């Protein structure tokens, strides 16, 4: 009877060690997953900053285009005015 109990305790110890190793591997996998998530968050933040700057540059470009269009319209008006009302 004691022999069976000793065998059972030995098997339980082996199972406990295997369980501890599995838990350790799961913790390592969780740590790797957390690091990957952190890197993904950093990349997302960086992409958001690039997107923001591209929107700002596009807005500035649009304003410059608008100013150019206004300047062209003013120039056309003065050309017309000069043609219709010669000095």
PDB file with one MODEL, atoms N, CA, C and O in Angstrom:
MODEL        1
ATOM      1  N   UNK A   1       0.812  -1.184   0.000  1.00  0.00           N
ATOM      2  CA  UNK A   1       0.000   0.000   0.000  1.00  0.00           C
ATOM      3  C   UNK A   1       0.859   1.252   0.000  1.00  0.00           C
ATOM      4  O   UNK A   1       0.598   2.212  -0.725  1.00  0.00           O
ATOM      5  N   UNK A   2       1.909   1.213   0.848  1.00  0.00           N
ATOM      6  CA  UNK A   2       2.799   2.372   0.890  1.00  0.00           C
ATOM      7  C   UNK A   2       3.517   2.564  -0.438  1.00  0.00           C
ATOM      8  O   UNK A   2       3.842   3.684  -0.830  1.00  0.00           O
ATOM      9  N   UNK A   3       3.756   1.453  -1.119  1.00  0.00           N
ATOM     10  CA  UNK A   3       4.428   1.513  -2.414  1.00  0.00           C
ATOM     11  C   UNK A   3       3.547   2.267  -3.412  1.00  0.00           C
ATOM     12  O   UNK A   3       4.032   3.104  -4.173  1.00  0.00           O
ATOM     13  N   UNK A   4       2.250   1.961  -3.399  1.00  0.00           N
ATOM     14  CA  UNK A   4       1.336   2.634  -4.307  1.00  0.00           C
ATOM     15  C   UNK A   4       1.220   4.114  -3.962  1.00  0.00           C
ATOM     16  O   UNK A   4       1.139   4.966  -4.847  1.00  0.00           O
ATOM     17  N   UNK A   5       1.213   4.410  -2.658  1.00  0.00           N
ATOM     18  CA  UNK A   5       1.135   5.803  -2.221  1.00  0.00           C
ATOM     19  C   UNK A   5       2.387   6.562  -2.646  1.00  0.00           C
ATOM     20  O   UNK A   5       2.300   7.712  -3.075  1.00  0.00           O
ATOM     21  N   UNK A   6       3.541   5.930  -2.532  1.00  0.00           N
ATOM     22  CA  UNK A   6       4.796   6.567  -2.932  1.00  0.00           C
ATOM     23  C   UNK A   6       4.812   6.800  -4.437  1.00  0.00           C
ATOM     24  O   UNK A   6       5.264   7.843  -4.910  1.00  0.00           O
ATOM     25  N   UNK A   7       4.312   5.815  -5.183  1.00  0.00           N
ATOM     26  CA  UNK A   7       4.238   5.968  -6.645  1.00  0.00           C
ATOM     27  C   UNK A   7       3.297   7.110  -7.005  1.00  0.00           C
ATOM     28  O   UNK A   7       3.593   7.920  -7.883  1.00  0.00           O
ATOM     29  N   UNK A   8       2.172   7.163  -6.323  1.00  0.00           N
ATOM     30  CA  UNK A   8       1.196   8.218  -6.594  1.00  0.00           C
ATOM     31  C   UNK A   8       1.787   9.589  -6.262  1.00  0.00           C
ATOM     32  O   UNK A   8       1.592  10.548  -7.007  1.00  0.00           O
ATOM     33  N   UNK A   9       2.503   9.677  -5.152  1.00  0.00           N
ATOM     34  CA  UNK A   9       3.148  10.941  -4.783  1.00  0.00           C
ATOM     35  C   UNK A   9       4.200  11.330  -5.810  1.00  0.00           C
ATOM     36  O   UNK A   9       4.337  12.505  -6.150  1.00  0.00           O
ATOM     37  N   UNK A  10       4.947  10.336  -6.307  1.00  0.00           N
ATOM     38  CA  UNK A  10       5.954  10.600  -7.336  1.00  0.00           C
ATOM     39  C   UNK A  10       5.310  11.098  -8.617  1.00  0.00           C
ATOM     40  O   UNK A  10       5.784  12.049  -9.238  1.00  0.00           O
ATOM     41  N   UNK A  11       4.213  10.437  -9.009  1.00  0.00           N
ATOM     42  CA  UNK A  11       3.500  10.874 -10.219  1.00  0.00           C
ATOM     43  C   UNK A  11       2.909  12.265 -10.027  1.00  0.00           C
ATOM     44  O   UNK A  11       2.907  13.080 -10.951  1.00  0.00           O
ATOM     45  N   UNK A  12       2.411  12.531  -8.827  1.00  0.00           N
ATOM     46  CA  UNK A  12       1.851  13.854  -8.545  1.00  0.00           C
ATOM     47  C   UNK A  12       2.943  14.917  -8.605  1.00  0.00           C
ATOM     48  O   UNK A  12       2.716  16.024  -9.094  1.00  0.00           O
ATOM     49  N   UNK A  13       4.127  14.575  -8.104  1.00  0.00           N
ATOM     50  CA  UNK A  13       5.248  15.523  -8.144  1.00  0.00           C
ATOM     51  C   UNK A  13       5.661  15.804  -9.580  1.00  0.00           C
ATOM     52  O   UNK A  13       5.931  16.950  -9.941  1.00  0.00           O
ATOM     53  N   UNK A  14       5.710  14.747 -10.408  1.00  0.00           N
ATOM     54  CA  UNK A  14       6.062  14.921 -11.822  1.00  0.00           C
ATOM     55  C   UNK A  14       5.010  15.780 -12.520  1.00  0.00           C
ATOM     56  O   UNK A  14       5.340  16.660 -13.315  1.00  0.00           O
ATOM     57  N   UNK A  15       3.737  15.514 -12.212  1.00  0.00           N
ATOM     58  CA  UNK A  15       2.655  16.293 -12.809  1.00  0.00           C
ATOM     59  C   UNK A  15       2.726  17.748 -12.354  1.00  0.00           C
ATOM     60  O   UNK A  15       2.467  18.665 -13.133  1.00  0.00           O
ATOM     61  N   UNK A  16       3.075  17.948 -11.101  1.00  0.00           N
ATOM     62  CA  UNK A  16       3.198  19.303 -10.557  1.00  0.00           C
ATOM     63  C   UNK A  16       4.340  20.048 -11.245  1.00  0.00           C
ATOM     64  O   UNK A  16       4.202  21.227 -11.572  1.00  0.00           O
ATOM     65  N   UNK A  17       5.454  19.376 -11.465  1.00  0.00           N
ATOM     66  CA  UNK A  17       6.593  19.992 -12.163  1.00  0.00           C
ATOM     67  C   UNK A  17       6.207  20.331 -13.591  1.00  0.00           C
ATOM     68  O   UNK A  17       6.529  21.413 -14.084  1.00  0.00           O
ATOM     69  N   UNK A  18       5.512  19.404 -14.266  1.00  0.00           N
ATOM     70  CA  UNK A  18       5.073  19.659 -15.642  1.00  0.00           C
ATOM     71  C   UNK A  18       4.108  20.832 -15.686  1.00  0.00           C
ATOM     72  O   UNK A  18       4.159  21.662 -16.594  1.00  0.00           O
ATOM     73  N   UNK A  19       3.232  20.890 -14.698  1.00  0.00           N
ATOM     74  CA  UNK A  19       2.282  22.004 -14.626  1.00  0.00           C
ATOM     75  C   UNK A  19       3.011  23.328 -14.411  1.00  0.00           C
ATOM     76  O   UNK A  19       2.657  24.339 -15.017  1.00  0.00           O
ATOM     77  N   UNK A  20       4.025  23.324 -13.551  1.00  0.00           N
ATOM     78  CA  UNK A  20       4.799  24.534 -13.296  1.00  0.00           C
ATOM     79  C   UNK A  20       5.528  24.989 -14.562  1.00  0.00           C
ATOM     80  O   UNK A  20       5.586  26.181 -14.864  1.00  0.00           O
ATOM     81  N   UNK A  21       6.085  24.016 -15.299  1.00  0.00           N
ATOM     82  CA  UNK A  21       6.774  24.358 -16.548  1.00  0.00           C
ATOM     83  C   UNK A  21       5.796  24.929 -17.569  1.00  0.00           C
ATOM     84  O   UNK A  21       6.113  25.889 -18.272  1.00  0.00           O
ATOM     85  N   UNK A  22       4.618  24.341 -17.648  1.00  0.00           N
ATOM     86  CA  UNK A  22       3.601  24.836 -18.579  1.00  0.00           C
ATOM     87  C   UNK A  22       3.159  26.245 -18.192  1.00  0.00           C
ATOM     88  O   UNK A  22       2.959  27.104 -19.051  1.00  0.00           O
ATOM     89  N   UNK A  23       3.012  26.466 -16.902  1.00  0.00           N
ATOM     90  CA  UNK A  23       2.635  27.797 -16.426  1.00  0.00           C
ATOM     91  C   UNK A  23       3.716  28.813 -16.754  1.00  0.00           C
ATOM     92  O   UNK A  23       3.423  29.942 -17.147  1.00  0.00           O
ATOM     93  N   UNK A  24       4.978  28.400 -16.590  1.00  0.00           N
ATOM     94  CA  UNK A  24       6.105  29.275 -16.906  1.00  0.00           C
ATOM     95  C   UNK A  24       6.114  29.618 -18.397  1.00  0.00           C
ATOM     96  O   UNK A  24       6.323  30.772 -18.772  1.00  0.00           O
ATOM     97  N   UNK A  25       5.886  28.608 -19.245  1.00  0.00           N
ATOM     98  CA  UNK A  25       5.856  28.850 -20.687  1.00  0.00           C
ATOM     99  C   UNK A  25       4.692  29.751 -21.065  1.00  0.00           C
ATOM    100  O   UNK A  25       4.828  30.605 -21.941  1.00  0.00           O
ATOM    101  N   UNK A  26       3.555  29.571 -20.418  1.00  0.00           N
ATOM    102  CA  UNK A  26       2.394  30.421 -20.680  1.00  0.00           C
ATOM    103  C   UNK A  26       2.691  31.866 -20.269  1.00  0.00           C
ATOM    104  O   UNK A  26       2.306  32.807 -20.963  1.00  0.00           O
ATOM    105  N   UNK A  27       3.372  32.030 -19.146  1.00  0.00           N
ATOM    106  CA  UNK A  27       3.740  33.376 -18.701  1.00  0.00           C
ATOM    107  C   UNK A  27       4.705  34.027 -19.687  1.00  0.00           C
ATOM    108  O   UNK A  27       4.591  35.217 -19.981  1.00  0.00           O
ATOM    109  N   UNK A  28       5.656  33.243 -20.198  1.00  0.00           N
ATOM    110  CA  UNK A  28       6.596  33.774 -21.189  1.00  0.00           C
ATOM    111  C   UNK A  28       5.852  34.171 -22.464  1.00  0.00           C
ATOM    112  O   UNK A  28       6.139  35.212 -23.056  1.00  0.00           O
ATOM    113  N   UNK A  29       4.908  33.349 -22.880  1.00  0.00           N
ATOM    114  CA  UNK A  29       4.118  33.664 -24.069  1.00  0.00           C
ATOM    115  C   UNK A  29       3.293  34.928 -23.839  1.00  0.00           C
ATOM    116  O   UNK A  29       3.162  35.765 -24.732  1.00  0.00           O
ATOM    117  N   UNK A  30       2.741  35.056 -22.642  1.00  0.00           N
ATOM    118  CA  UNK A  30       1.982  36.268 -22.303  1.00  0.00           C
ATOM    119  C   UNK A  30       2.865  37.501 -22.341  1.00  0.00           C
ATOM    120  O   UNK A  30       2.447  38.566 -22.798  1.00  0.00           O
ATOM    121  N   UNK A  31       4.093  37.348 -21.854  1.00  0.00           N
ATOM    122  CA  UNK A  31       5.043  38.468 -21.865  1.00  0.00           C
ATOM    123  C   UNK A  31       5.385  38.859 -23.304  1.00  0.00           C
ATOM    124  O   UNK A  31       5.424  40.044 -23.637  1.00  0.00           O
ATOM    125  N   UNK A  32       5.632  37.853 -24.157  1.00  0.00           N
ATOM    126  CA  UNK A  32       5.925  38.145 -25.567  1.00  0.00           C
ATOM    127  C   UNK A  32       4.736  38.824 -26.235  1.00  0.00           C
ATOM    128  O   UNK A  32       4.895  39.750 -27.030  1.00  0.00           O
ATOM    129  N   UNK A  33       3.548  38.347 -25.897  1.00  0.00           N
ATOM    130  CA  UNK A  33       2.331  38.939 -26.462  1.00  0.00           C
ATOM    131  C   UNK A  33       2.178  40.392 -26.007  1.00  0.00           C
ATOM    132  O   UNK A  33       1.797  41.253 -26.800  1.00  0.00           O
ATOM    133  N   UNK A  34       2.469  40.661 -24.757  1.00  0.00           N
ATOM    134  CA  UNK A  34       2.377  42.032 -24.246  1.00  0.00           C
ATOM    135  C   UNK A  34       3.386  42.936 -24.936  1.00  0.00           C
ATOM    136  O   UNK A  34       3.072  44.077 -25.274  1.00  0.00           O
ATOM    137  N   UNK A  35       4.605  42.426 -25.148  1.00  0.00           N
ATOM    138  CA  UNK A  35       5.618  43.218 -25.843  1.00  0.00           C
ATOM    139  C   UNK A  35       5.198  43.493 -27.285  1.00  0.00           C
ATOM    140  O   UNK A  35       5.406  44.594 -27.795  1.00  0.00           O
ATOM    141  N   UNK A  36       4.611  42.498 -27.938  1.00  0.00           N
ATOM    142  CA  UNK A  36       4.137  42.680 -29.311  1.00  0.00           C
ATOM    143  C   UNK A  36       3.006  43.709 -29.344  1.00  0.00           C
ATOM    144  O   UNK A  36       2.939  44.539 -30.250  1.00  0.00           O
ATOM    145  N   UNK A  37       2.134  43.648 -28.362  1.00  0.00           N
ATOM    146  CA  UNK A  37       1.050  44.638 -28.273  1.00  0.00           C
ATOM    147  C   UNK A  37       1.590  46.041 -28.065  1.00  0.00           C
ATOM    148  O   UNK A  37       1.079  47.004 -28.637  1.00  0.00           O
ATOM    149  N   UNK A  38       2.619  46.150 -27.248  1.00  0.00           N
ATOM    150  CA  UNK A  38       3.246  47.454 -26.996  1.00  0.00           C
ATOM    151  C   UNK A  38       3.873  48.001 -28.278  1.00  0.00           C
ATOM    152  O   UNK A  38       3.737  49.184 -28.588  1.00  0.00           O
ATOM    153  N   UNK A  39       4.559  47.132 -29.018  1.00  0.00           N
ATOM    154  CA  UNK A  39       5.167  47.569 -30.271  1.00  0.00           C
ATOM    155  C   UNK A  39       4.094  47.981 -31.279  1.00  0.00           C
ATOM    156  O   UNK A  39       4.269  48.954 -32.014  1.00  0.00           O
ATOM    157  N   UNK A  40       3.000  47.250 -31.312  1.00  0.00           N
ATOM    158  CA  UNK A  40       1.898  47.592 -32.222  1.00  0.00           C
ATOM    159  C   UNK A  40       1.296  48.946 -31.841  1.00  0.00           C
ATOM    160  O   UNK A  40       0.957  49.748 -32.711  1.00  0.00           O
ATOM    161  N   UNK A  41       1.169  49.190 -30.550  1.00  0.00           N
ATOM    162  CA  UNK A  41       0.630  50.472 -30.094  1.00  0.00           C
ATOM    163  C   UNK A  41       1.563  51.617 -30.477  1.00  0.00           C
ATOM    164  O   UNK A  41       1.107  52.683 -30.890  1.00  0.00           O
ATOM    165  N   UNK A  42       2.867  51.393 -30.339  1.00  0.00           N
ATOM    166  CA  UNK A  42       3.832  52.422 -30.731  1.00  0.00           C
ATOM    167  C   UNK A  42       3.755  52.693 -32.226  1.00  0.00           C
ATOM    168  O   UNK A  42       3.806  53.847 -32.652  1.00  0.00           O
ATOM    169  N   UNK A  43       3.633  51.641 -33.020  1.00  0.00           N
ATOM    170  CA  UNK A  43       3.534  51.806 -34.474  1.00  0.00           C
ATOM    171  C   UNK A  43       2.253  52.553 -34.836  1.00  0.00           C
ATOM    172  O   UNK A  43       2.258  53.405 -35.725  1.00  0.00           O
ATOM    173  N   UNK A  44       1.167  52.238 -34.156  1.00  0.00           N
ATOM    174  CA  UNK A  44      -0.103  52.921 -34.413  1.00  0.00           C
ATOM    175  C   UNK A  44       0.008  54.395 -34.066  1.00  0.00           C
ATOM    176  O   UNK A  44      -0.488  55.250 -34.800  1.00  0.00           O
ATOM    177  N   UNK A  45       0.655  54.691 -32.955  1.00  0.00           N
ATOM    178  CA  UNK A  45       0.840  56.091 -32.552  1.00  0.00           C
ATOM    179  C   UNK A  45       1.689  56.829 -33.588  1.00  0.00           C
ATOM    180  O   UNK A  45       1.379  57.961 -33.961  1.00  0.00           O
ATOM    181  N   UNK A  46       2.751  56.187 -34.044  1.00  0.00           N
ATOM    182  CA  UNK A  46       3.622  56.797 -35.042  1.00  0.00           C
ATOM    183  C   UNK A  46       2.856  57.047 -36.343  1.00  0.00           C
ATOM    184  O   UNK A  46       2.988  58.105 -36.958  1.00  0.00           O
ATOM    185  N   UNK A  47       2.055  56.061 -36.754  1.00  0.00           N
ATOM    186  CA  UNK A  47       1.259  56.221 -37.969  1.00  0.00           C
ATOM    187  C   UNK A  47       0.236  57.342 -37.821  1.00  0.00           C
ATOM    188  O   UNK A  47      -0.027  58.076 -38.773  1.00  0.00           O
ATOM    189  N   UNK A  48      -0.336  57.472 -36.632  1.00  0.00           N
ATOM    190  CA  UNK A  48      -1.302  58.542 -36.388  1.00  0.00           C
ATOM    191  C   UNK A  48      -0.623  59.911 -36.502  1.00  0.00           C
ATOM    192  O   UNK A  48      -1.208  60.856 -37.032  1.00  0.00           O
ATOM    193  N   UNK A  49       0.604  60.010 -36.005  1.00  0.00           N
ATOM    194  CA  UNK A  49       1.335  61.277 -36.110  1.00  0.00           C
ATOM    195  C   UNK A  49       1.631  61.600 -37.567  1.00  0.00           C
ATOM    196  O   UNK A  49       1.483  62.745 -37.993  1.00  0.00           O
ATOM    197  N   UNK A  50       2.053  60.583 -38.341  1.00  0.00           N
ATOM    198  CA  UNK A  50       2.319  60.806 -39.763  1.00  0.00           C
ATOM    199  C   UNK A  50       1.041  61.235 -40.489  1.00  0.00           C
ATOM    200  O   UNK A  50       1.071  62.124 -41.340  1.00  0.00           O
ATOM    201  N   UNK A  51      -0.065  60.602 -40.151  1.00  0.00           N
ATOM    202  CA  UNK A  51      -1.338  60.942 -40.771  1.00  0.00           C
ATOM    203  C   UNK A  51      -1.724  62.374 -40.427  1.00  0.00           C
ATOM    204  O   UNK A  51      -2.172  63.123 -41.295  1.00  0.00           O
ATOM    205  N   UNK A  52      -1.554  62.755 -39.176  1.00  0.00           N
ATOM    206  CA  UNK A  52      -1.862  64.127 -38.758  1.00  0.00           C
ATOM    207  C   UNK A  52      -1.029  65.128 -39.541  1.00  0.00           C
ATOM    208  O   UNK A  52      -1.552  66.128 -40.031  1.00  0.00           O
ATOM    209  N   UNK A  53       0.266  64.861 -39.658  1.00  0.00           N
ATOM    210  CA  UNK A  53       1.132  65.788 -40.395  1.00  0.00           C
ATOM    211  C   UNK A  53       0.765  65.824 -41.875  1.00  0.00           C
ATOM    212  O   UNK A  53       0.837  66.885 -42.494  1.00  0.00           O
ATOM    213  N   UNK A  54       0.381  64.708 -42.450  1.00  0.00           N
ATOM    214  CA  UNK A  54       0.000  64.709 -43.857  1.00  0.00           C
ATOM    215  C   UNK A  54      -1.282  65.515 -44.062  1.00  0.00           C
ATOM    216  O   UNK A  54      -1.432  66.191 -45.080  1.00  0.00           O
ATOM    217  N   UNK A  55      -2.211  65.446 -43.097  1.00  0.00           N
ATOM    218  CA  UNK A  55      -3.434  66.247 -43.184  1.00  0.00           C
ATOM    219  C   UNK A  55      -3.105  67.728 -43.058  1.00  0.00           C
ATOM    220  O   UNK A  55      -3.675  68.552 -43.773  1.00  0.00           O
ATOM    221  N   UNK A  56      -2.195  68.071 -42.161  1.00  0.00           N
ATOM    222  CA  UNK A  56      -1.788  69.470 -42.002  1.00  0.00           C
ATOM    223  C   UNK A  56      -1.142  69.988 -43.283  1.00  0.00           C
ATOM    224  O   UNK A  56      -1.453  71.087 -43.741  1.00  0.00           O
ATOM    225  N   UNK A  57      -0.244  69.195 -43.857  1.00  0.00           N
ATOM    226  CA  UNK A  57       0.420  69.600 -45.101  1.00  0.00           C
ATOM    227  C   UNK A  57      -0.598  69.730 -46.224  1.00  0.00           C
ATOM    228  O   UNK A  57      -0.509  70.661 -47.025  1.00  0.00           O
ATOM    229  N   UNK A  58      -1.558  68.823 -46.301  1.00  0.00           N
ATOM    230  CA  UNK A  58      -2.593  68.900 -47.337  1.00  0.00           C
ATOM    231  C   UNK A  58      -3.446  70.148 -47.163  1.00  0.00           C
ATOM    232  O   UNK A  58      -3.820  70.785 -48.148  1.00  0.00           O
ATOM    233  N   UNK A  59      -3.755  70.503 -45.924  1.00  0.00           N
ATOM    234  CA  UNK A  59      -4.543  71.718 -45.666  1.00  0.00           C
ATOM    235  C   UNK A  59      -3.766  72.958 -46.072  1.00  0.00           C
ATOM    236  O   UNK A  59      -4.322  73.879 -46.671  1.00  0.00           O
ATOM    237  N   UNK A  60      -2.491  72.982 -45.746  1.00  0.00           N
ATOM    238  CA  UNK A  60      -1.657  74.126 -46.137  1.00  0.00           C
ATOM    239  C   UNK A  60      -1.570  74.213 -47.655  1.00  0.00           C
ATOM    240  O   UNK A  60      -1.652  75.298 -48.229  1.00  0.00           O
ATOM    241  N   UNK A  61      -1.405  73.068 -48.296  1.00  0.00           N
ATOM    242  CA  UNK A  61      -1.354  73.033 -49.757  1.00  0.00           C
ATOM    243  C   UNK A  61      -2.657  73.542 -50.358  1.00  0.00           C
ATOM    244  O   UNK A  61      -2.641  74.280 -51.344  1.00  0.00           O
ATOM    245  N   UNK A  62      -3.787  73.152 -49.767  1.00  0.00           N
ATOM    246  CA  UNK A  62      -5.083  73.621 -50.253  1.00  0.00           C
ATOM    247  C   UNK A  62      -5.213  75.130 -50.088  1.00  0.00           C
ATOM    248  O   UNK A  62      -5.733  75.809 -50.973  1.00  0.00           O
ATOM    249  N   UNK A  63      -4.745  75.656 -48.962  1.00  0.00           N
ATOM    250  CA  UNK A  63      -4.801  77.104 -48.738  1.00  0.00           C
ATOM    251  C   UNK A  63      -3.919  77.843 -49.742  1.00  0.00           C
ATOM    252  O   UNK A  63      -4.294  78.904 -50.239  1.00  0.00           O
ATOM    253  N   UNK A  64      -2.761  77.286 -50.034  1.00  0.00           N
ATOM    254  CA  UNK A  64      -1.877  77.903 -51.020  1.00  0.00           C
ATOM    255  C   UNK A  64      -2.539  77.870 -52.395  1.00  0.00           C
ATOM    256  O   UNK A  64      -2.467  78.844 -53.144  1.00  0.00           O
ATOM    257  N   UNK A  65      -3.177  76.759 -52.725  1.00  0.00           N
ATOM    258  CA  UNK A  65      -3.903  76.657 -53.989  1.00  0.00           C
ATOM    259  C   UNK A  65      -5.033  77.656 -54.057  1.00  0.00           C
ATOM    260  O   UNK A  65      -5.253  78.268 -55.102  1.00  0.00           O
ATOM    261  N   UNK A  66      -5.755  77.835 -52.965  1.00  0.00           N
ATOM    262  CA  UNK A  66      -6.834  78.812 -52.911  1.00  0.00           C
ATOM    263  C   UNK A  66      -6.289  80.227 -53.097  1.00  0.00           C
ATOM    264  O   UNK A  66      -6.857  81.023 -53.845  1.00  0.00           O
ATOM    265  N   UNK A  67      -5.192  80.533 -52.416  1.00  0.00           N
ATOM    266  CA  UNK A  67      -4.582  81.861 -52.558  1.00  0.00           C
ATOM    267  C   UNK A  67      -4.128  82.080 -53.998  1.00  0.00           C
ATOM    268  O   UNK A  67      -4.276  83.177 -54.536  1.00  0.00           O
ATOM    269  N   UNK A  68      -3.585  81.058 -54.612  1.00  0.00           N
ATOM    270  CA  UNK A  68      -3.159  81.151 -56.012  1.00  0.00           C
ATOM    271  C   UNK A  68      -4.359  81.399 -56.920  1.00  0.00           C
ATOM    272  O   UNK A  68      -4.281  82.209 -57.844  1.00  0.00           O
ATOM    273  N   UNK A  69      -5.472  80.702 -56.660  1.00  0.00           N
ATOM    274  CA  UNK A  69      -6.681  80.890 -57.461  1.00  0.00           C
ATOM    275  C   UNK A  69      -7.231  82.300 -57.302  1.00  0.00           C
ATOM    276  O   UNK A  69      -7.664  82.907 -58.281  1.00  0.00           O
ATOM    277  N   UNK A  70      -7.219  82.828 -56.084  1.00  0.00           N
ATOM    278  CA  UNK A  70      -7.684  84.193 -55.836  1.00  0.00           C
ATOM    279  C   UNK A  70      -6.780  85.189 -56.559  1.00  0.00           C
ATOM    280  O   UNK A  70      -7.258  86.135 -57.186  1.00  0.00           O
ATOM    281  N   UNK A  71      -5.477  84.967 -56.464  1.00  0.00           N
ATOM    282  CA  UNK A  71      -4.535  85.864 -57.147  1.00  0.00           C
ATOM    283  C   UNK A  71      -4.751  85.817 -58.651  1.00  0.00           C
ATOM    284  O   UNK A  71      -4.686  86.851 -59.316  1.00  0.00           O
ATOM    285  N   UNK A  72      -5.003  84.647 -59.190  1.00  0.00           N
ATOM    286  CA  UNK A  72      -5.265  84.505 -60.621  1.00  0.00           C
ATOM    287  C   UNK A  72      -6.559  85.218 -60.999  1.00  0.00           C
ATOM    288  O   UNK A  72      -6.617  85.875 -62.039  1.00  0.00           O
ATOM    289  N   UNK A  73      -7.588  85.100 -60.178  1.00  0.00           N
ATOM    290  CA  UNK A  73      -8.857  85.784 -60.457  1.00  0.00           C
ATOM    291  C   UNK A  73      -8.686  87.300 -60.406  1.00  0.00           C
ATOM    292  O   UNK A  73      -9.240  88.012 -61.244  1.00  0.00           O
ATOM    293  N   UNK A  74      -7.935  87.792 -59.444  1.00  0.00           N
ATOM    294  CA  UNK A  74      -7.678  89.236 -59.353  1.00  0.00           C
ATOM    295  C   UNK A  74      -6.897  89.700 -60.573  1.00  0.00           C
ATOM    296  O   UNK A  74      -7.193  90.753 -61.137  1.00  0.00           O
ATOM    297  N   UNK A  75      -5.915  88.932 -60.979  1.00  0.00           N
ATOM    298  CA  UNK A  75      -5.134  89.280 -62.161  1.00  0.00           C
ATOM    299  C   UNK A  75      -6.017  89.300 -63.400  1.00  0.00           C
ATOM    300  O   UNK A  75      -5.908  90.210 -64.222  1.00  0.00           O
ATOM    301  N   UNK A  76      -6.886  88.312 -63.543  1.00  0.00           N
ATOM    302  CA  UNK A  76      -7.793  88.266 -64.691  1.00  0.00           C
ATOM    303  C   UNK A  76      -8.742  89.460 -64.674  1.00  0.00           C
ATOM    304  O   UNK A  76      -9.031  90.042 -65.720  1.00  0.00           O
ATOM    305  N   UNK A  77      -9.226  89.824 -63.489  1.00  0.00           N
ATOM    306  CA  UNK A  77     -10.119  90.985 -63.377  1.00  0.00           C
ATOM    307  C   UNK A  77      -9.408  92.257 -63.816  1.00  0.00           C
ATOM    308  O   UNK A  77      -9.974  93.050 -64.569  1.00  0.00           O
ATOM    309  N   UNK A  78      -8.181  92.462 -63.359  1.00  0.00           N
ATOM    310  CA  UNK A  78      -7.457  93.670 -63.745  1.00  0.00           C
ATOM    311  C   UNK A  78      -7.099  93.650 -65.225  1.00  0.00           C
ATOM    312  O   UNK A  78      -7.053  94.706 -65.857  1.00  0.00           O
ATOM    313  N   UNK A  79      -6.845  92.482 -65.786  1.00  0.00           N
ATOM    314  CA  UNK A  79      -6.601  92.392 -67.226  1.00  0.00           C
ATOM    315  C   UNK A  79      -7.864  92.774 -67.991  1.00  0.00           C
ATOM    316  O   UNK A  79      -7.810  93.528 -68.962  1.00  0.00           O
ATOM    317  N   UNK A  80      -8.996  92.247 -67.543  1.00  0.00           N
ATOM    318  CA  UNK A  80     -10.272  92.595 -68.163  1.00  0.00           C
ATOM    319  C   UNK A  80     -10.533  94.100 -68.026  1.00  0.00           C
ATOM    320  O   UNK A  80     -10.906  94.765 -68.992  1.00  0.00           O
ATOM    321  N   UNK A  81     -10.333  94.617 -66.829  1.00  0.00           N
ATOM    322  CA  UNK A  81     -10.586  96.037 -66.565  1.00  0.00           C
ATOM    323  C   UNK A  81      -9.708  96.909 -67.461  1.00  0.00           C
ATOM    324  O   UNK A  81     -10.160  97.920 -67.998  1.00  0.00           O
ATOM    325  N   UNK A  82      -8.469  96.509 -67.611  1.00  0.00           N
ATOM    326  CA  UNK A  82      -7.543  97.256 -68.468  1.00  0.00           C
ATOM    327  C   UNK A  82      -7.965  97.188 -69.923  1.00  0.00           C
ATOM    328  O   UNK A  82      -7.822  98.170 -70.652  1.00  0.00           O
ATOM    329  N   UNK A  83      -8.481  96.050 -70.359  1.00  0.00           N
ATOM    330  CA  UNK A  83      -8.893  95.886 -71.749  1.00  0.00           C
ATOM    331  C   UNK A  83     -10.173  96.685 -72.029  1.00  0.00           C
ATOM    332  O   UNK A  83     -10.315  97.274 -73.101  1.00  0.00           O
ATOM    333  N   UNK A  84     -11.101  96.703 -71.068  1.00  0.00           N
ATOM    334  CA  UNK A  84     -12.381  97.375 -71.273  1.00  0.00           C
ATOM    335  C   UNK A  84     -12.259  98.883 -71.065  1.00  0.00           C
ATOM    336  O   UNK A  84     -12.958  99.661 -71.715  1.00  0.00           O
ATOM    337  N   UNK A  85     -11.388  99.288 -70.177  1.00  0.00           N
ATOM    338  CA  UNK A  85     -11.199 100.712 -69.874  1.00  0.00           C
ATOM    339  C   UNK A  85      -9.757 101.132 -70.165  1.00  0.00           C
ATOM    340  O   UNK A  85      -8.969 101.322 -69.239  1.00  0.00           O
ATOM    341  N   UNK A  86      -9.420 101.273 -71.406  1.00  0.00           N
ATOM    342  CA  UNK A  86      -8.039 101.677 -71.707  1.00  0.00           C
ATOM    343  C   UNK A  86      -7.774 103.098 -71.222  1.00  0.00           C
ATOM    344  O   UNK A  86      -8.706 103.890 -71.087  1.00  0.00           O
ATOM    345  N   UNK A  87      -6.559 103.413 -70.971  1.00  0.00           N
ATOM    346  CA  UNK A  87      -6.216 104.755 -70.478  1.00  0.00           C
ATOM    347  C   UNK A  87      -6.083 105.711 -71.590  1.00  0.00           C
ATOM    348  O   UNK A  87      -5.797 106.886 -71.362  1.00  0.00           O
TER     349      UNK A  87
ENDMDL
END
